[in-house]
Amino acid sequence: AQKITQTQPGMFVQEKEAVTLDCTYDTSDPSYGLFWYKQPSSGEMIFLIYQGSYDQQNATEGRYSLNFQKARKSANLVISASQLGDSAMYFCAMREPRQAGTALIFGKGTTLSVSS
Amino acid sequence: NAGVTQTPKFQVLKTGQSMTLQCAQDMNHNSMYWYRQDPGMGLRLIYYSASEGTTDKGEVPNGYNVSRLNKREFSLRLESAAPSQTSVYFCASSDAGTGVNEQYFGPGTRLTVT
């Protein structure tokens, strides 16, 4: 079974609109961390936001917020006021401390296209 | 502060050739990782090193070996390259322990095996 599922291969949004990128995860470990990374067409991996499994509040970083629903095992990324520069591939990832040290398990990604 | 550096950026190999991908970080991180990225597959862990002197297999270790040369450097070796190893390879590093400790990635190596 996939540990991280991103069901949207591609998403399209207009500038200034908000967009939600979906991510569901599967773990039996009570302690885990969830990450979102951005990969522009240039190829580098850019860390966006983190949510710990024991965090009571949803994480926010500027225009990025994470809609964390623990019971549903979902960790959706919300980008408010989209910009052209947000066009990229977005990866959801999970860290399970008891598995493979502190390595990340990645989803297959969602391509976001922002148009003017 | 260069962060995580990888060499080379691009490489073309013939089937059966060997090569070593180099990775170095200057952030004094304990943990280092090698991932491969294939189209439609996301990133998959090849090997990781939780600390200097230790290495462990990840999800897709077959056909690869690694060396944690010191705290800064973590190399990935392909002994006999195969077309299935055509991929983009990323090295990453992070602090260990609880907390955010996000992984910092190098720019990647695009490898083609013909």
Interface residues (C-beta under 8 A of the other chain):
Chain A: I4 S31 G33 F35 Y37 G43 E44 M45 F47 Y50 G52 F91 A93 P97 A100 G101 T102 A103 L104 I105 F106 G107 K108 G109
Chain B: S31 Y33 Y35 G40 M41 G42 L43 R44 L45 Y48 A50 D56 G58 E59 V88 F90 A92 S94 A96 T98 G99 V100 N101 E102 Q103 Y104 F105 P107 G108
